[in-house]
């Protein structure tokens, strides 16, 4: 075996605090050229902060950083980029109104000999980068017309365009299909062969052994252990992350208890809203019973998000066919406000854009949907407001300094808990979940499943869209498979495996015979 090369990245005794909260504490971290080094930890463990320090996004830290043996201290991201560092953020940093090509080259647009922006050259170079990653997206299309998964691919292409020698990937596969993940891993292998150093942050344990050489675990801002990533087990990593053995019980609902009467019935639903890049329902039939969790499976672009939005009343003015009925009066939501009154709540796919007001406090975001309940004669009771927010954040185990901190300052997983908690505060009868554990660590996932289990045991109905077969099989009673906006199969999770769900989504394998029709 070859001798390890000298570190290309060295972070020594790095510390950073935000107010009274210590995000990173005396952390040592190295990455070698041609190496993929995984960085693991629970939400709030300090992973993103440590990498934002390396990428110049966060300053005012203590400790030393050396790049290629040379001491550096970055005043901002531009300094880090000049040093050959690029970061793919977990939160999408794109301008929705601009095209794919304009986003990829934002702030460094190529110029013609006359000094004007070379738009043809920009589109041509973006097309080449998209082809390199196996992405078929028109570089002239506005980003706002792309699905979340496609937008995430654009952020990856944007980072690759910098031709960086140090690439930081923060949850790069969270919105990608299995095929797109394979393609990304092929690009990573190509970068390794070229001598790039890659930091890979992910909560998906099955990915670490495939892509990484080493893995470092952070807990409470400190490095606790380093593993050989290829021999590390998920149990070892999980225990190191939370400091105790983790028994991740997927089952959120009691599999022995039969669901109650149908809360929701959807019959041959089709909606045409003329939204470019979106897959509107084109023939969907399903039902959700009280005390039941029904999963939505399908590849990227199958129409899962669009179905949930339709059920929540988003775009309710489109051309309709079929029926939506919510018990007891089988009323169809006329819009989000009406959906809330009917007892329907939605946890959206993109929490930062559709789920949170990032500049506002944790308190304000938590009670946003129940202001009318805690108000008297039009005036909000501050005591009731604080009491509701405190009880909610404590119940969900949200890690925060103060209820008055901006919710945007929380880690991604804690932001997701705030969104979920706010929706549970509305006491819904039907909860729509779109990728509820995306970017959430193993411990937080267990908490979310536990909370869902409690709510379902009290009669809540849940429709859960997920790109993780393990989550669908482990959490749901049944899984409805969508393809091209249509429901094509219904699978009983007690009779199928994760591989069966994935094969069905891809339209291959013997799973075609596992359709359960409309039965329990």
Protein Blocks (a to p, Z undefined) as FASTA:
>chain_A
ZZddddfbdcehiacdehjbcfbghiacdddehiacddeddehilpmmmmmmmnopaghi
acdddeehiacddfbfklmmmnopacddfbacbdfkbcfklmmmgoiaccdfkopacfkl
mmmmmmmmmmmnopacdfkbcfklpcfklmmmmmmmmmmmnopabdcdehkllmccfklm
mmmmmmmmmmmmnopacddddfblklmmmmmmbdcddeehiafbdcdfklpcfklmmmmm
nopacdddfblbdfkbccdddfbdcehiacdehighiacdebiaddddehiacddeddeh
ilmmmmmmmmnopaklbccedjddddfklpacfbfklmmmnopacddfblmlmmpcfkbc
fklmmmmmmmmmmpgehiacfklmmmmmmmmmmmnopacfbfkbcfklpcfklmmmmmmm
mmmmnopabdcdehklgoiafklmmmmmmmmmmmmmnopacddddfbfklmmmmpmbdcd
deehiafbdcdfklccfklmmmmmnopajklmmpghjaZZ
